[in-house]
Amino acid sequence: MAQHYLEFEKPIADLEAKIEELQALSETTGSFEAEIEALRKKANKLRRDAYANLDPWKKTQVARHPQRPHLFDYLEGLITDFVELKGDRQFGDDQAIVGGLGRFRDRPVVVMGHEKGHDTSSRLTHNFGMARPEGYRKAVRLMDLAERFNLPVLTFVDTAGAYPGLGAEERGQAEAIARSTERGLTLGTPMIATITGEGGSGGAIALAAANRVLMLEHSIYSVISPEGAASILWRDGSRARDAASAMKITAPDLVELKIVDRIIQEPEGGAHSDREVAIQTVGDVLEDELHALEGLSPGELRAQRADRFYAIGRLS
């Protein structure tokens, strides 16, 4: 897969293009090993410096990176014996949310999340991760199953928001999101949500009403997209950068506001730069968090979850 560079990564892209040119020349005109090594060190330093000083808008770009690991990557890297369960038993199956049963490091779990797709065909199949009502009703069905068989629930959140189409609204989009959020809050088994890319609006919280909410270092989590906020506040979508800075959508801000519990560090250059390391790091943190919730009764899990969410926004 060809490397996709973001706007602020252009100097890195230029250096890496020069490295490729020298490597090609080395095959025909002699060795340029010293020059290549010097350029590689310079590119690594540029990448390290760039990712150490990302502003909220740049983090938004990284969170949306097309090569960032998506749900299927986490399923492949962390879940064995996965069996997908489809449909909401009312209308149909929504592929923006995929879920089922599997084993996480030999522990049976219910796992679900948003899938955006990785190319044009899969993005259309999964509707770019924007779920319709039947997706959230499927999530409720899976949480019911988890409680019935006393299984932990792992969710992976990555969506710009719920799908706002006419058909979705006619079938009760807002009610479906509310029911999924409510089911998360009332679940009697451990639930851990991980924001892996974008956590947008009610479409995200419907899968993130959990005991623990984790967030990758360069992900975002907000009630509306920066572009949407800019359009409402200033009637100018081009001011998305200003909105991103004002909205407190990055992991450090959200931990300080007690909306997110823990930040998961990403590889240097973002999760897309070393997908395998990023996925295994998420797995290690999930294992640690699941262990911490072991032994809590259903009542204690519900109380902990309620206390956590009722505390959001309190000033004292």
C-alpha positions as CSV (number, residue, x, y, z in Angstrom):
1,M,0.0,0.0,0.0
2,A,1.4,3.4,-1.0
3,Q,2.1,5.7,1.8
4,H,-0.5,8.5,2.2
5,Y,1.0,11.8,3.5
6,L,-1.0,14.5,5.2
7,E,-0.6,18.2,4.4
8,F,1.8,18.9,7.3
9,E,3.9,15.8,6.4
10,K,4.9,17.3,3.0
11,P,8.6,17.9,4.1
12,I,8.8,14.3,5.2
13,A,7.3,13.1,1.9
14,D,9.9,15.1,0.0
15,L,12.8,13.6,1.9
16,E,11.4,10.1,1.6
17,A,11.0,10.6,-2.2
18,K,14.7,11.6,-2.4
19,I,15.6,8.4,-0.4
20,E,13.7,6.3,-3.0
21,E,15.5,8.1,-5.9
22,L,18.9,7.4,-4.3
23,Q,18.0,3.8,-3.7
24,A,17.1,3.4,-7.3
25,L,20.3,5.1,-8.4
26,S,22.3,2.8,-6.1
27,E,21.2,-0.2,-8.3
28,T,22.8,1.3,-11.4
29,T,25.5,3.9,-10.6
30,G,27.0,2.9,-7.2
31,S,26.2,3.1,-3.5
32,F,24.7,6.1,-1.8
33,E,24.4,4.5,1.6
34,A,25.8,7.4,3.5
35,E,23.6,9.9,1.8
36,I,20.5,7.7,2.3
37,E,21.2,7.1,6.0
38,A,21.6,10.9,6.5
39,L,18.3,11.6,4.8
40,R,16.6,8.8,6.7
41,K,17.8,10.3,10.0
42,K,16.6,13.7,9.0
43,A,13.2,12.4,7.9
44,N,12.8,10.5,11.2
45,K,13.6,13.7,13.2
46,L,11.1,15.7,11.2
47,R,8.4,13.1,11.8
48,R,9.3,12.9,15.5
49,D,9.2,16.7,15.9
50,A,6.0,17.0,13.9
51,Y,4.0,14.5,15.9
52,A,5.3,15.8,19.2
53,N,3.7,19.2,18.4
54,L,0.3,18.4,16.8
55,D,-2.4,21.1,17.2
56,P,-6.0,19.9,17.4
57,W,-6.6,20.4,13.7
58,K,-3.6,18.3,12.8
59,K,-4.7,15.6,15.2
60,T,-8.1,15.7,13.4
61,Q,-6.3,15.0,10.2
62,V,-4.3,12.1,11.8
63,A,-7.5,10.6,13.3
64,R,-9.0,10.5,9.8
65,H,-5.9,9.1,8.1
66,P,-7.1,6.5,5.6
67,Q,-4.4,4.0,6.6
68,R,-5.1,4.2,10.3
69,P,-6.2,0.8,11.7
70,H,-9.9,0.2,11.5
71,L,-12.2,-2.3,13.2
72,F,-11.3,-5.3,11.0
73,D,-7.6,-4.7,11.7
74,Y,-8.2,-4.9,15.4
75,L,-10.4,-8.0,15.0
76,E,-7.6,-9.7,13.0
77,G,-4.9,-8.6,15.4
78,L,-6.6,-9.1,18.8
79,I,-9.7,-11.4,18.4
80,T,-9.6,-15.2,17.7
81,D,-12.5,-17.4,16.8
82,F,-14.5,-14.4,15.8
83,V,-18.1,-15.1,14.7
84,E,-20.0,-12.2,13.3
85,L,-23.6,-11.7,14.3
86,K,-25.8,-9.8,11.9
87,G,-29.1,-8.0,11.9
88,D,-31.2,-6.1,14.4
89,R,-34.2,-8.6,14.2
90,Q,-36.4,-5.7,13.1
91,F,-35.4,-4.2,9.8
92,G,-32.0,-5.5,8.5
93,D,-28.3,-5.5,8.9
94,D,-26.2,-2.3,9.0
95,Q,-22.6,-2.9,8.1
96,A,-21.4,0.4,9.5
97,I,-21.4,-1.4,12.9
98,V,-19.9,-4.9,12.9
99,G,-20.0,-7.1,15.9
100,G,-20.1,-10.6,17.2
101,L,-18.5,-13.2,19.6
102,G,-14.8,-14.1,19.9
103,R,-11.9,-14.6,22.2
104,F,-9.6,-11.8,23.3
105,R,-6.4,-13.4,24.6
106,D,-8.3,-16.6,25.5
107,R,-11.1,-14.7,27.2
108,P,-14.6,-15.0,25.6
109,V,-16.0,-11.5,24.8
110,V,-18.6,-9.7,22.8
111,V,-16.8,-7.2,20.4
112,M,-18.2,-4.6,18.1
113,G,-17.4,-1.3,16.5
114,H,-17.6,1.1,13.6
115,E,-15.9,0.0,10.3
116,K,-15.2,2.7,7.8
117,G,-13.7,0.6,5.0
118,H,-10.3,0.9,3.3
119,D,-11.2,1.4,-0.4
120,T,-14.1,2.8,-2.4
121,S,-16.1,-0.5,-2.5
122,S,-15.7,-1.3,1.3
123,R,-16.4,2.3,2.3
124,L,-19.6,2.2,0.4
125,T,-20.5,-1.2,1.9
126,H,-19.9,0.2,5.4
127,N,-21.3,3.6,4.7
128,F,-18.0,5.2,5.9
129,G,-18.7,4.1,9.4
130,M,-21.9,6.1,9.7
131,A,-24.5,3.8,11.2
132,R,-28.3,3.7,10.6
133,P,-30.8,2.8,13.3
134,E,-30.5,-0.9,12.7
135,G,-26.8,-0.7,13.5
136,Y,-27.5,0.7,16.9
137,R,-30.3,-1.8,17.5
138,K,-27.8,-4.6,16.5
139,A,-25.5,-3.2,19.2
140,V,-28.3,-3.4,21.8
141,R,-28.9,-7.0,20.7
142,L,-25.2,-7.8,21.2
143,M,-25.1,-6.2,24.6
144,D,-28.2,-8.2,25.6
145,L,-26.4,-11.3,24.6
146,A,-23.3,-10.3,26.6
147,E,-25.4,-9.9,29.7
148,R,-27.2,-13.2,29.2
149,F,-23.9,-15.1,29.0
150,N,-21.9,-12.9,31.4
151,L,-19.4,-11.7,28.8
152,P,-17.3,-8.5,28.8
153,V,-18.0,-6.1,25.9
154,L,-15.2,-4.4,23.9
155,T,-16.2,-1.6,21.5
156,F,-14.0,0.2,19.0
157,V,-15.3,3.7,18.1
158,D,-14.4,5.3,14.8
159,T,-17.2,7.4,13.2
160,A,-17.8,10.9,12.0
161,G,-21.3,10.5,13.4
162,A,-24.6,8.6,12.8
163,Y,-26.0,8.7,9.3
164,P,-28.3,11.7,8.9
165,G,-30.3,10.4,5.9
166,L,-34.1,10.6,5.5
167,G,-34.6,6.8,5.8
168,A,-32.5,6.7,9.0
169,E,-34.6,9.4,10.5
170,E,-37.9,7.8,9.5
171,R,-36.8,4.5,11.2
172,G,-36.0,6.3,14.5
173,Q,-32.3,7.2,14.4
174,A,-32.4,9.3,17.6
175,E,-34.4,6.7,19.5
176,A,-32.0,3.9,18.4
177,I,-28.9,5.9,19.6
178,A,-30.6,6.6,22.9
179,R,-31.5,3.0,23.4
180,S,-28.0,1.9,22.7
181,T,-26.5,4.5,25.1
182,E,-29.0,3.4,27.7
183,R,-28.1,-0.3,27.3
184,G,-24.5,0.5,27.7
185,L,-25.2,2.3,31.0
186,T,-27.4,-0.5,32.3
187,L,-25.1,-3.4,31.3
188,G,-24.3,-5.8,34.1
189,T,-20.9,-7.0,32.6
190,P,-17.7,-5.0,32.1
191,M,-17.7,-2.7,29.1
192,I,-14.6,-0.9,27.7
193,A,-14.7,1.5,24.8
194,T,-11.7,2.6,22.8
195,I,-11.8,5.7,20.5
196,T,-9.5,4.6,17.7
197,G,-10.0,7.4,15.2
198,E,-13.0,9.8,15.2
199,G,-15.5,9.8,18.0
200,G,-18.3,11.8,16.5
201,S,-21.5,12.9,18.3
202,G,-24.2,10.5,19.4
203,G,-23.0,8.0,16.8
204,A,-19.9,7.5,19.0
205,I,-21.5,7.7,22.5
206,A,-23.9,5.0,21.5
207,L,-21.0,2.5,21.7
208,A,-19.0,4.4,24.4
209,A,-21.3,4.4,27.5
210,A,-18.7,2.1,29.1
211,N,-17.0,1.5,32.5
212,R,-13.7,2.7,30.9
213,V,-13.3,4.9,27.9
214,L,-9.8,4.7,26.3
215,M,-8.5,6.9,23.5
216,L,-5.6,6.6,21.1
217,E,-3.2,9.5,21.4
218,H,-4.0,11.1,18.1
219,S,-7.8,10.4,18.0
220,I,-10.5,13.0,18.5
221,Y,-13.9,12.8,20.4
222,S,-16.5,15.5,20.0
223,V,-20.2,16.4,19.9
224,I,-19.9,17.6,16.3
225,S,-17.2,17.7,13.7
226,P,-14.9,20.8,13.6
227,E,-16.4,21.6,10.1
228,G,-19.9,21.4,11.4
229,A,-19.2,23.5,14.5
230,A,-17.5,26.2,12.3
231,S,-20.6,26.2,10.0
232,I,-22.9,26.8,12.9
233,L,-20.8,29.2,14.9
234,W,-19.4,31.3,12.1
235,R,-21.3,30.1,9.0
236,D,-17.9,29.3,7.6
237,G,-16.8,25.7,7.3
238,S,-13.3,26.8,6.4
239,R,-12.8,27.9,10.0
240,A,-12.7,24.2,11.1
241,R,-9.1,24.7,12.5
242,D,-10.4,27.4,14.8
243,A,-13.3,25.2,15.9
244,A,-11.0,22.3,16.6
245,S,-8.9,24.4,18.9
246,A,-11.9,25.7,20.8
247,M,-13.8,22.5,21.2
248,K,-11.3,20.5,23.4
249,I,-11.5,17.4,21.2
250,T,-8.0,15.9,21.8
251,A,-7.1,13.2,24.3
252,P,-5.2,15.3,26.9
253,D,-8.1,17.8,27.0
254,L,-10.7,15.0,27.4
255,V,-8.7,13.3,30.2
256,E,-8.5,16.6,32.0
257,L,-12.3,17.0,31.6
258,K,-12.8,13.4,32.9
259,I,-14.6,12.4,29.7
260,V,-11.8,9.9,28.8
261,D,-10.1,7.7,31.3
262,R,-6.8,6.8,29.7
263,I,-4.6,7.7,26.7
264,I,-3.1,4.9,24.6
265,Q,0.3,6.0,23.2
266,E,0.7,5.6,19.4
267,P,3.9,4.7,17.5
268,E,6.1,7.6,16.4
269,G,4.3,9.0,13.3
270,G,0.9,7.8,14.4
271,A,-1.0,4.5,14.4
272,H,-0.9,4.3,10.6
273,S,3.0,4.3,10.6
274,D,3.2,0.9,12.5
275,R,-0.2,-0.7,12.6
276,E,0.9,-3.9,14.2
277,V,2.5,-2.2,17.1
278,A,-0.5,0.2,17.5
279,I,-2.9,-2.8,17.6
280,Q,-0.9,-4.8,20.1
281,T,-0.5,-1.7,22.3
282,V,-4.3,-1.3,22.4
283,G,-4.5,-5.0,23.2
284,D,-2.1,-4.7,26.2
285,V,-4.1,-1.8,27.6
286,L,-7.4,-3.6,27.1
287,E,-6.1,-6.6,28.9
288,D,-5.0,-4.4,31.8
289,E,-8.3,-2.6,32.0
290,L,-10.4,-5.8,31.9
291,H,-8.3,-7.3,34.7
292,A,-9.0,-4.2,36.8
293,L,-12.8,-4.7,36.3
294,E,-12.8,-8.4,37.2
295,G,-14.6,-9.3,40.4
296,L,-17.0,-6.4,40.3
297,S,-20.7,-7.4,40.7
298,P,-23.3,-6.4,38.1
299,G,-24.6,-3.8,40.6
300,E,-21.1,-2.4,41.2
301,L,-20.4,-2.2,37.4
302,R,-23.6,-0.3,36.9
303,A,-22.9,2.1,39.8
304,Q,-19.4,2.7,38.6
305,R,-20.6,3.5,35.1
306,A,-23.4,5.8,36.4
307,D,-21.0,7.7,38.7
308,R,-18.6,8.1,35.9
309,F,-21.1,9.6,33.5
310,Y,-23.1,11.7,36.0
311,A,-19.8,13.4,37.0
312,I,-19.2,14.7,33.5
313,G,-19.7,18.5,33.4
314,R,-19.9,19.0,37.1
315,L,-18.0,22.0,38.4
316,S,-17.8,20.8,42.0
